[in-house]
Amino acid sequence: MDKRFRLIWTAEASDRGKMLREFLVGQKISKRALTDIKYNGGQILVNDQEENVRYNVEVGDRIELIFPREIRSDGMKGERLPLSIVFEDAYVLVVAKPAGMNTIPSREHPAGSLANALISYYEQQGIEATVHIVTRLDRDTSGLVLIAKHRHIHHLFSEMQKQRLVSRSYVALASGLFSSTVGVIEQPIGRKETSIIEREVREDGQYACTRYELIHQYKTFAQVRLKLETGRTHQIRVHLSHIGHPLLGDDLYGGPMENITRQALHCSDLAFRHPVTEEEMNFHLLLATDLQRLLE
């Protein structure tokens, strides 16, 4: 059975007379994807017959785009690890990543990542794709992660991200007493000169904006909801530390370590319009057990 990734449309009255190339561009198929299809084993079918991009579309035509098989990197190996799937269809996966798991392998942690778990799952399910992670989380941040099940779907999500059409909200436990219930932290972030990993607020950094809302103030820390307007590395951790409220358990940015040994940060909400069906998708994930325990 041919398991290559494919997309299918039926031409409407407004498509009559268009060249197939124009029709496909209107379906957000990139020139790069069309080149890949032409030279690397894909196909364009109209009514089950192979056609080129100069074909003139007729009303009712069944247009099928078959993408080449994706080749995984030899360095990426599948590992049978627990995988908590929140949602899955032919195009998209949403999973719940636990704290302590890398999103992708790193030099310090070459195995045991979410990507390794996904490759194993793809192998079991016969999904012929490599891993395309749309929204990454730090190793010690728990919560929702969005994955595209094909290169083209990842491309569509990337375009959506440029327009801020993929929305994530976080819940954090931040140290200290907050003086206001809502706020905006708008400070540029760059790499710290003395560290490979650490970031800091600095004038020559990249623009970064974090919005926060106080959920509940406790004696020595607060439960805060945060939304990112930008996606800089360690953005929430750097911004909260900068205003004097480092995350509990975040030793890299000065957070207290008495009650938790990982940064108290959780991606709780994810929202986007499905890149193929155009359905509005909204997901919510309850706080991880260790964070819930601190609140109790």
C-alpha positions as CSV (number, residue, x, y, z in Angstrom):
1,M,0.0,0.0,0.0
2,D,1.3,3.5,-1.0
3,K,1.6,5.4,2.3
4,R,3.0,8.6,0.9
5,F,1.4,11.8,2.3
6,R,-1.3,13.2,0.1
7,L,-3.8,16.0,-0.1
8,I,-7.0,15.9,-2.2
9,W,-9.3,18.7,-3.4
10,T,-12.3,19.0,-5.7
11,A,-12.2,22.0,-8.1
12,E,-15.1,24.5,-7.7
13,A,-16.6,26.9,-10.2
14,S,-14.2,29.7,-9.1
15,D,-11.3,27.4,-10.1
16,R,-12.4,26.9,-13.8
17,G,-9.7,27.9,-16.3
18,K,-6.9,28.2,-13.7
19,M,-3.6,26.5,-14.5
20,L,-2.9,23.8,-12.0
21,R,0.1,25.7,-10.7
22,E,-2.1,28.6,-9.8
23,F,-4.7,26.3,-8.1
24,L,-2.0,24.7,-6.0
25,V,-0.4,28.0,-5.0
26,G,-3.9,29.0,-3.9
27,Q,-4.0,25.9,-1.7
28,K,-0.7,27.1,0.0
29,I,1.5,24.7,-1.8
30,S,5.0,26.3,-1.9
31,K,7.2,26.4,-5.0
32,R,9.7,24.4,-3.0
33,A,7.1,21.6,-2.4
34,L,6.2,21.5,-6.1
35,T,9.9,21.2,-7.0
36,D,10.3,18.4,-4.5
37,I,7.2,16.6,-5.9
38,K,8.5,16.9,-9.5
39,Y,12.1,15.6,-8.9
40,N,11.9,13.4,-5.8
41,G,9.2,10.9,-6.3
42,G,5.9,12.7,-5.9
43,Q,2.9,13.0,-8.2
44,I,0.1,15.4,-9.3
45,L,-3.0,13.5,-10.3
46,V,-6.2,14.9,-11.8
47,N,-9.1,12.5,-11.9
48,D,-6.5,9.7,-11.3
49,Q,-4.4,10.7,-14.3
50,E,-0.9,12.3,-13.9
51,E,-0.8,15.9,-15.1
52,N,1.8,18.7,-15.0
53,V,1.3,22.2,-13.5
54,R,0.2,23.7,-16.9
55,Y,-3.0,21.7,-16.9
56,N,-6.2,23.9,-17.1
57,V,-8.5,23.0,-14.2
58,E,-12.2,22.1,-14.8
59,V,-15.1,22.3,-12.4
60,G,-15.4,19.0,-10.5
61,D,-11.8,17.9,-11.1
62,R,-10.4,15.7,-8.4
63,I,-6.9,17.0,-7.7
64,E,-4.6,14.8,-5.7
65,L,-1.1,15.9,-4.6
66,I,1.2,13.0,-3.5
67,F,4.4,14.1,-1.7
68,P,7.7,12.2,-1.9
69,R,8.6,9.9,1.0
70,E,10.4,11.6,3.8
71,I,13.8,10.3,4.7
72,R,14.7,10.3,8.4
73,S,18.2,11.2,9.6
74,D,20.4,8.2,10.4
75,G,21.2,9.9,13.7
76,M,17.5,9.9,14.9
77,K,16.6,6.6,16.4
78,G,13.2,5.5,17.7
79,E,12.9,4.6,21.4
80,R,9.9,3.0,23.0
81,L,9.1,5.6,25.6
82,P,5.7,6.6,27.1
83,L,3.9,9.0,24.8
84,S,0.8,10.8,26.1
85,I,-1.2,11.7,23.0
86,V,-3.9,14.4,23.5
87,F,-5.0,14.6,19.9
88,E,-4.1,13.0,16.6
89,D,-5.4,13.0,13.0
90,A,-3.7,12.5,9.6
91,Y,-1.9,15.9,9.8
92,V,-1.3,16.9,13.4
93,L,-0.3,15.5,16.8
94,V,-0.7,17.2,20.2
95,V,1.1,15.5,23.0
96,A,1.7,16.1,26.7
97,K,5.4,16.3,27.4
98,P,6.5,15.5,31.0
99,A,9.2,17.6,32.8
100,G,12.6,16.0,32.5
101,M,12.3,15.0,28.8
102,N,14.0,16.9,26.0
103,T,11.9,17.9,23.1
104,I,14.7,17.0,20.7
105,P,18.1,15.2,21.5
106,S,20.9,17.4,22.7
107,R,24.6,16.9,23.3
108,E,24.0,16.5,27.0
109,H,21.0,14.2,26.5
110,P,21.4,12.4,23.2
111,A,18.6,9.9,23.9
112,G,15.2,9.8,25.7
113,S,13.7,12.8,23.9
114,L,10.2,13.4,22.7
115,A,11.5,13.1,19.1
116,N,12.9,9.7,19.8
117,A,9.6,8.6,21.3
118,L,7.7,10.0,18.2
119,I,10.0,8.1,15.8
120,S,9.2,4.8,17.6
121,Y,5.5,5.6,17.5
122,Y,5.7,6.4,13.7
123,E,7.5,3.1,13.1
124,Q,4.8,1.2,15.0
125,Q,2.0,3.0,13.1
126,G,3.6,2.9,9.7
127,I,3.8,6.7,9.4
128,E,6.4,7.5,6.8
129,A,7.6,10.9,8.0
130,T,10.4,12.4,10.1
131,V,9.6,14.4,13.2
132,H,8.4,18.0,12.7
133,I,8.0,19.7,16.1
134,V,6.2,23.0,15.8
135,T,6.3,24.2,19.4
136,R,9.2,23.2,21.6
137,L,9.5,23.2,25.4
138,D,12.6,23.3,27.6
139,R,13.6,20.0,29.1
140,D,12.2,20.8,32.5
141,T,9.0,22.5,31.3
142,S,5.9,20.3,31.2
143,G,2.9,20.6,29.0
144,L,1.4,20.7,25.5
145,V,3.6,20.3,22.4
146,L,2.3,20.6,18.8
147,I,3.7,18.3,16.1
148,A,3.2,18.3,12.3
149,K,3.1,14.9,10.8
150,H,4.5,16.0,7.4
151,R,7.0,18.6,6.1
152,H,4.3,20.5,4.3
153,I,2.1,20.7,7.4
154,H,5.1,22.1,9.3
155,H,5.5,24.7,6.6
156,L,1.9,25.8,7.0
157,F,2.3,26.0,10.8
158,S,5.5,28.1,10.3
159,E,3.6,30.6,8.2
160,M,0.9,30.7,10.8
161,Q,3.4,31.3,13.6
162,K,4.8,34.3,11.6
163,Q,1.3,35.8,11.8
164,R,0.9,34.8,15.5
165,L,-1.9,32.3,14.7
166,V,-0.6,29.6,16.9
167,S,-1.3,30.6,20.5
168,R,0.1,29.1,23.7
169,S,-0.6,29.9,27.4
170,Y,1.5,28.9,30.3
171,V,1.0,28.6,34.1
172,A,4.0,29.3,36.3
173,L,4.7,29.4,40.0
174,A,6.8,32.6,40.4
175,S,8.5,33.6,43.6
176,G,7.7,36.7,45.6
177,L,4.6,39.0,46.0
178,F,3.2,40.5,42.8
179,S,2.2,44.2,43.1
180,S,-0.2,44.1,40.1
181,T,-2.6,41.5,38.9
182,V,-1.8,42.0,35.2
183,G,1.3,43.2,33.4
184,V,3.3,43.3,30.2
185,I,7.1,42.6,30.2
186,E,8.6,44.1,27.0
187,Q,12.3,43.7,27.2
188,P,14.8,42.4,24.5
189,I,16.5,39.1,25.2
190,G,20.0,37.9,24.0
191,R,22.6,35.3,24.9
192,K,24.6,36.0,28.0
193,E,28.3,36.5,26.9
194,T,29.6,34.3,29.7
195,S,27.3,31.3,29.0
196,I,26.3,29.1,26.1
197,I,22.9,28.3,27.6
198,E,21.9,31.4,29.7
199,R,20.0,34.3,28.2
200,E,19.4,37.8,29.7
201,V,17.7,41.1,29.1
202,R,20.1,43.2,27.1
203,E,19.8,46.2,24.8
204,D,21.2,44.5,21.8
205,G,18.9,41.5,22.2
206,Q,15.9,40.4,20.2
207,Y,12.5,42.0,20.9
208,A,10.5,40.0,23.4
209,C,7.1,40.5,24.9
210,T,5.4,38.5,27.7
211,R,1.9,39.2,29.1
212,Y,1.0,37.9,32.6
213,E,-2.1,37.7,34.8
214,L,-2.1,36.8,38.5
215,I,-4.2,33.7,39.2
216,H,-3.6,33.5,43.0
217,Q,-1.1,35.0,45.4
218,Y,0.3,32.7,48.0
219,K,2.5,33.7,51.0
220,T,5.9,33.4,49.2
221,F,5.0,32.8,45.6
222,A,2.2,33.4,43.0
223,Q,0.4,31.3,40.5
224,V,0.6,33.2,37.2
225,R,-0.9,32.7,33.7
226,L,1.4,33.9,30.9
227,K,1.0,34.4,27.2
228,L,4.0,34.9,24.8
229,E,3.8,37.5,22.0
230,T,7.2,36.3,20.8
231,G,9.0,33.0,21.2
232,R,12.6,33.7,22.5
233,T,14.6,31.0,24.2
234,H,13.9,30.9,27.9
235,Q,11.7,34.0,27.5
236,I,9.3,33.5,30.4
237,R,12.2,32.5,32.7
238,V,14.3,35.5,31.8
239,H,11.5,38.0,31.9
240,L,10.1,36.9,35.3
241,S,13.6,36.8,36.7
242,H,14.2,40.3,35.3
243,I,11.2,41.8,37.2
244,G,12.3,40.1,40.5
245,H,10.0,37.0,40.3
246,P,12.1,34.0,39.2
247,L,10.3,30.7,38.8
248,L,10.3,28.3,41.7
249,G,12.9,25.6,41.0
250,D,14.8,27.6,38.3
251,D,18.3,27.6,39.6
252,L,19.7,29.0,36.3
253,Y,17.8,32.3,36.8
254,G,17.8,32.6,40.6
255,G,14.6,30.8,41.6
256,P,14.3,29.2,45.1
257,M,15.0,25.5,45.1
258,E,13.4,24.4,48.5
259,N,10.3,22.7,47.2
260,I,10.9,21.8,43.6
261,T,14.0,21.0,41.6
262,R,12.7,22.0,38.1
263,Q,11.4,25.3,36.9
264,A,7.7,25.5,37.8
265,L,6.5,26.2,34.3
266,H,3.7,24.3,32.4
267,C,2.3,24.9,28.9
268,S,-1.4,24.6,29.8
269,D,-3.2,25.8,26.6
270,L,-2.7,25.5,22.9
271,A,-4.9,27.0,20.2
272,F,-4.7,27.2,16.4
273,R,-6.8,26.9,13.2
274,H,-6.2,23.5,11.7
275,P,-4.0,24.0,8.6
276,V,-6.1,21.5,6.5
277,T,-9.6,21.4,7.8
278,E,-9.6,25.0,9.1
279,E,-11.4,23.9,12.3
280,E,-10.6,26.0,15.4
281,M,-8.6,23.7,17.7
282,N,-8.3,24.4,21.5
283,F,-6.5,22.2,24.0
284,H,-6.1,22.5,27.8
285,L,-3.9,20.4,30.0
286,L,-4.2,20.3,33.8
287,L,-1.1,21.2,35.8
288,A,1.6,18.5,36.2
289,T,1.3,16.6,39.4
290,D,4.4,18.1,41.1
291,L,3.1,21.7,40.5
292,Q,-0.4,20.7,41.7
293,R,1.2,19.3,44.8
294,L,2.8,22.6,45.6
295,L,-0.5,24.4,45.4
296,E,-2.2,22.0,47.7
